[in-house]
Amino acid sequence: ERWRSDAGKRASEVVDTLAAVMELLSIEKPWKEDILRELRHVLLWDWPVAIALGRAFTRYLDRAKPELIIQTKNLRVIEGVVTEYATARKIPVVFLDTAILSMDVDHIRFPAPCHVVLSGPQAEPAFTRIGATPDRIHRFGDLRLDRLLTHHKSPASGFTGSSHKIPALAIGETIGEATAEAELKSYYLTLVKVQKEFPELDLLLKIHPKQSEADFKRQQKEWGLESLRWIRDANTYDLIKESRLLITHMSQAGVEALFIGKPIFIYLEGTSANKLAALARMNMSLNPKYAQISDTPQEFLQLVRNYLTDTNFAQECVDRAALFRSDYYFNSDDLASDQVARLVTTMLKKEPALAL
């Protein structure tokens, strides 16, 4: 589609988003400013997005002069741009195809030889069906979760640090994506009840990064949430590590918590069965096999009470998290990005023809 209305504002949003991605990828400042300037220019001229990205990335890659391009599948616009660029300049490309769920494997054939699969247990049969051979499938799990094992961004914590309290992290959400306003209000009011009922918990609400502090303060006042302790600008991974348990409504943070063995408690009052079934396909933590789930305040409070007072129940919660990990991930203890680097290096040494 062409960016015909409000082009300047839309261009600014795209540039800001790309700048954030580049920050994560630690791209050097001169190149970063160059590509952002080019992208802003072409977007303001109201060109199709694919052309804008093509011009911007081609300009960037001509400066970088890579000898090898490693890219993930399914980022379709960027994938197309980079593949076209690489083909024109005879630069070898290695594709890393990461999938955990079988539904993530949405292509119909396996494009060997320059293709590597990083697969979880449930996705492995799907890759095999489309022609991936065992030498192309590597059991790594989800590389996004490397950060849970290796990443430390923010040393500051929002927890009190009291040795007499149990750190419990609650994850905030925004209205309109997966959560209706009534659902979010009910969830937050239940958190207030948990805080009042269990003073031994060091309960901290991490509000969603898309929500401004001003908007949350408005909700606090209108919904009666003044007693909740909250934080916005902190690294969620670090907070999950520091917490003993996680409380969510629909957040993908539940997956991250289960991955490192943290029990999760999910509150779903007002969520229809059909909506839950649809969201559970994308968020594997929304499953009573792995999480303690409730849709009433009384039942939810009882689940938390059981966790705090019954050691057998608490162990069951931990065991569910361990079950999740075994169901979805291979070699979880060894997950690290340098393994992928070694994999690609080895692959190129075995198949120098890739460099042609």
N, C-alpha and C positions, 0 to 999 in steps of 0.2 A: 504494500500500500504506500501511497505517497503521503508525505507529511504536510498536508495542505493547511490545516487549521492550527493556529497557535504554534507555529513552527519553532519560534525562538525558545519558548518555554519547554517544548518537547526535546529540542536539541540539548538544552541545558540539563534536563533530567538524564538523558542518555550519557552525556559527557560525565556527569557526576557519578553515575553508576559505573561507567568504565574506569574512571579514576579510582574508585574504591577497589575494583578488581585488581587494577595495576598495583595498588598499595599492598594488597595481599600477596601478589606475585613478586614483590620487591623489584619492580622494573626501575632501572636507573632514571634519575630525574630528567636529564636532557631528552632522552627518547620519549619519556612519558609526556612531557610538555609538547613535544613535536606532534605526536600522534593525536593528542587531545585537541590541539589547535587545528589540525587537518580535519578531524572528525566534526568539530564545531562548524568549520567553514562549509563542508559539504552538506551538512544537515540544514544549515540556514538557507542553502540554495534550493531546498525542497526536492532533493533527489531521493530515489528509493533507498531504503535503509541498506539493502544488500550492496548497492553501488557505493554508498557512503562508507560502509565497513570495508569494502574491497579496496577503495582508494586509501583509506587510513592505514589498514594493516599492510598493504603492499608498500607504502611509504616507510612504515616502521621496519618491516622485514628487510627491505633493501638496505637500510642502515645497519641492521643487526648482522646481515649476511650469515644466516645459520648454515651449518654443514649437515644438520639433521633436524627434522621437525617431528616432535612427538605430540600427538594430539588425542583427545578422547573422542569417542563417537557420540552422536546424538545432539551435539551443539550445532544444529544444522547449518545456519547461516555462516558461522565462522568456519565450520568444517569445509563448506564449499569454497569459501574464499581462500583458505590456506591450501587446500588441495590443488586448486587451480594455480595458485602462485607457485607451489612446489613443482608441479608438473612443468610449468613454463620454464623454470630455472633448473630443472633436473636435480632437485633436492630430494633425497629419500625421506619418506614419511613412515613412521610407525604409529599405528592406531592402537590405543589402549581402550578396550571395551569393558567397562565396569558394570556389573549387574549383581543384585542381590535377589530380587524377585524374578520369577520367570516372565512376568509381564513387562519387565524392563528390556527384554530381548525382543525388539519389535521389527527386526529386519528378517528377510526371508531366506537369505543365503549367507554363507560365511566368506568374506572377501580376502582369503589368503592370497599371497604369503605374508604380506606386511601387516598382519593383524594379530594382536595378542589379547587374550581374554583374562580378566581378573574376576573370578566368579565366586559367589557364595553357593552353598549346597543346593538351594532351590532353583538357581538359575542354570546350573551346570547341565542338566538334561536338555534344557531349551537350546543351549549353545550346541550341544551334540546333535540335536535334530536338524539344525540348519547347516551341518557339515563341519563343525569345528572338531579337529582331531585332538587326542589327548596331549600331544606335545604343544598345542596352542593354548590349552586351558591351564591357568595357574590359579591355585586356590588361595587367594589373598583376602577375600571379603571386600568390604567397602572402604576404599582408601580415604574417604572423607573422615573416617573415624581414627585415622592416624593421629589427628590433633588431640584426641582424648588421651593418647599415650605419650605424646611428645611436646605438646604445645603449652606454653605458659606465657600468657600475654600480660595479665594484670595482677601484680603482686597484692594490691589492695583487695580486701574482702569486705562484703557487706554484713557478714555474720559478726556477732558480738565477741566471739572467741571465748565465751565463758565455758569453763570446764564442767560446770554443773548443768549445762543445757545441751540438748541434742540438735545439731544443725539440720534444719529441714528447708529445702528449697521449693518454692512454689513458682510456677512459670506463668507469666501473664500472657494475654492474647489480645488481638485487635478484633474489632467488630467488622463483619462483612466478608471475611475470607472463609473460614470454616465455622465461625462462631456468631450466633445472633446476639443482639444486645441483652435479651432476657437471660440467655444462657450464661453470658459473661457476668452479669450482675449476680445471678444465683451462685456462681462459682466463687466470686470474690466474697460474698456475704458468708458463704460456708467457711472460707479461710478465716474470717473474723471469728467465727464460732470455734474453729480449731485452735486459734490463738488463745481465746479466752478459756477454753476447756482444758488445755494442756500447757500450763505455764512452763513445763520442763522442756518444751520445744523452743528452739531458737529459730522461729519462722521468719523467712525472708522471701518477699515477692520480687522476682526479677521481671520488670515490665517489658513488653515487647519493644524491640529497637525501632519499629515503625511508629510507635506511639510517642508523642512529645510529652515532656514532663507536665506542661500546662494542661494538656488534655487529661492526663491521669489525675492531676490534682482536682480538676473539675469533677471527675467520677468519684474521687474520694469524698468530696463535699456533698454531692447529690445522692450518693448511695450509702453514706455513713461508713466509710472505710478508713477513718482517720487513725485508728489504732494500728493499722497494718504497717509494718516496717517494709520499705521497698528500696530498690536500687534500679537504675537504668543503665548507666555507663559502666558495665563490668563484663568480663568475659564469661559467657555461660558455661563453657567447658570447665573453667577453673572452679566456678561455683558448684557445679555438679560433683566434681572431685571432692570438694570440701564437705558436701552435705552427707548425711546418713541416709536420707530418703528423699524422694522427689514427689511433688504433688502437681498434677497437670489437669487440663481439660481436654484439649485436642493436640497439644504441642508435640512436634517431632523430637523435642528434647527427651521425651520418654524413651525413644530408641537409643539415644546417646547414653542415658542413665543405665538402661538395661545392659548395654554393651560392656560397661565397666562394673557390672554387678550390683548396682544400686536398686533397692526395692522402689517401685512406683505405685502411687495411689491416684486413681483417675476418677474425677467427679463429672457426671454426665447428665445432670438433671435438665430436662427439656430437650434432649437430643433424641430424635426419632430413630427407630430401628433401621430404616432405609438409609438415612444419612450416615449412621454409624457404620453400616455395612460398606458403604461406598468409601468412606474415609479410611476404614481399616485396611483396604487394599493398598493404600499408600503409606499408612502409618502402622507399622507392625506392632507397636506397643499397645494399640487399642484392642487387646485380646485378653480375656480372663485367664488364658493359659499362662500368661506372663505377668499380668498386672492385677492388683486389687481394684475392682471397678464397682462404683455405686452410683445410683441416681437419686438418692434421698439424703438429706443432711444427717438424719439419725443413723442411718446405716453407715454413712461415711465416717462419722465420729466413732462409731463402734469399731470399724476396721482399724482406725488409727489407735484407738484404745487397746485393741488386741495386740497390735504391733509393739506398743510400749510396755505391756504388762505380761504378755504370754511369750516366753522364749521359743516355744515350739512354733507358734504362728510367725514370729519374726524370722525364724530360720526358713520356714516355708516361703516367705516373701523373697528371701535371698536365693533360695533354690529355683524359684521361678525365673529370676533374672539369669541364672546360670543356664537354664534350659533354653531361654531365648538365644543366648550366645551360641550354644551348640547347634541350634536349629538353623541359624542364619550365617554363621561365619566359620571359615577355615583358619587355622593358624593364628587365632586372635592374639595370642601372647607375643607373636613375632611381627605383627603388622608394623611396617615402617616404610616410608617412601623410598629409602635407599635400596630396598629390595627391588623396586620397579626399575630403578636406574641400572642395577646389576643385571636384571633380566633383559633389558633392552640392549645393553652392551654385549651380553653373551649371545643374544640373537643375531646381532650384526656381525659378530665374529664368525658365527656358524654359517651365516648366509651373506657373504660379501656382495652377492649379486643385488642385494637390496640397494646398494649404493649407486647402481647404474640408473 
